[in-house]
C-alpha cells in the first residue's frame, strides 16, 4: 500500500465528493454537499479527502474547524459524520489513513480532533474500522447519546397506551397525509420547544422547505389533520436503510386526540415498512449525561430500543 495523501476539500472536488458518498458503505445524504453547504455561513467547511497517491479516492471526513482553528471536528452542522469509506476499506488501510490524517492536522496547527461516529444502523455493511483506529490512536469516548430505534424486521408491539391513543385518533376523525406545509408545522414545533424547553429548533421552516426540495426522496413531512386543521407532524429523514424522525410535534388538540401516535403508526406500517430501521432520535441532554426518562419512555412505547451516538476526542 502506498502512502495515504490528505487533501482539504474545495468546490472543484464537489462532484467527486458526492459520487463517493453515494456509493460509500456508511454514506448518508447528510454528507452530500447540497446538504452540508446550505449552512456554510454558520459552519465553515474544513472537510478532508484521502487519496492513494493523490489519484484514487479512499475516504472522506465531513468536518469543520472551531476554537479559532485549534480543533477539527466532525461537521458541526450534522448529527454525526466520521470517516466515510467504501467497501474496499480495511482495518490496516484505516490505520494508515488515521496516521496520515493526524500528521496532517498537527502540521496544520490543530491540537484536538473531535469525532462523531456514524451509528451502526446507518451502515450499509460493516464499517467500524474507524472505531478501532480511534482506539489505537488513544482517543477517548467523550459523549454518548442514547437514541431509540426499531428493527423493522422484528418489531415489538406498541404499549397499551399507544394502542388506545391510535384508536382515539381514528375515532376522532384524524387523517394522515404527506404535506409540504413546513410553515404551519414548524410554527407548532417552535411553540412546543419554546414552552417546554426554552429553545428553538435547529432548522427554520424556510431551511427545511429548501432542503426538502433538494432531497425530495429523503426529506418528507407527514401531518395529522382534523377539519383542515393541522394537529401534529413528523419530519422524516430517510436513507435506503433508515427512516429517522427529525422533528415530532403536536399542538394541544393534537395531543388530546392522539394525532402523533396515528402518524407514527402510519409511518411504521405503511410509508417506511420496508426500511431496516426506524430511528426516533436521542433522548439525552447535557452531552449525554442526563437521560430524559419521559422522552425515552415515549419512544420506547412504540417499541424503540437503545442505540448510541458516540463522540470521541483526541488530543494532538
Phi, psi and omega in degrees: 000127178280176186295147173271127180255135183256126183233123175297140179292143167218167188299338179293343181256013185302310182297317179298319178301306184297321179295323179292316179303319184295336180249004183289153181281346173228034179284165181202146180297340175300333183273354176289148187296330179296335175270310184300323189275353183292336177241038180296336179291332179269329185231086180304131187285138174222036184293155182237149175235142186240125185238156168266110182055030176063023180236313182258121182287125183258324186190169179226157170225105174293124188207159172227158175259144179215182180056046179056041176082008181273333185240129168262126185234145168311141195315123186293340180271004183239149179295324179208170179159084175268207178293125179264124188223167181261181179297341181280352180291129177234170188298313182299321179294321179296322176298318177296319180299315180295319177302314180295319181296314182294323175298316178299315183294318179297317180296330180275359176094007177284146179242356181206145172243128174246125193232124179251103184292148176283121180303146190298332183293343179269001179276133174285332176211173179308129187209047181249025175301326181294325180295322177292319179296322176298316178300314181296328181279350180092016179292149181245140174293117185252343181201142176220111176266146180253125174249168176241127183227153178249128169281110188291344178274352181215056184295138173272154181291152173296154173292163179301321179297321178295316181298318179297317182296321179295316179295323178298315179298319179296316179294333183275001177080023179283136180237144183250139177203162172282145186219159172244012184273070179292332180299310181293317181296314183291336173295320175295313181300315181298319180295315181297314181295321180294316184288322187266329187231351180067029181230172177245153177295155180296321183255149169271166177300320181296319179295316179296321178298317178297314181294322179295326177289324179288327184231067186295336179272349185251328184242119182221151176247129176243133186232158175249130180234151168218123182054045177067013176256128175286125181255330185197166177199160175224124173267124183249132169256118186239137168252186179292341182249326192231135168255125184243128177280099183286318176223137174227125181202153178213150174276182184301315180297319179298319178294323181296325185255007176075030185297319181297318180298323178293322176298310182301318178301317179293321179298317183285323186270335186238290190297320186235026181298334183273355179287159178284320182223151167240122186249121181275349181092173191283154177236023181244157179225176177053052178057036176089354185278345180239126176264121173282093189296325178295316179295317179297317180297323179299314181288325179290337177295340175271356183104008179288145176226166197288135160231165183239149172250114187256143177240138178234150175234141180224119175283133183260000000 
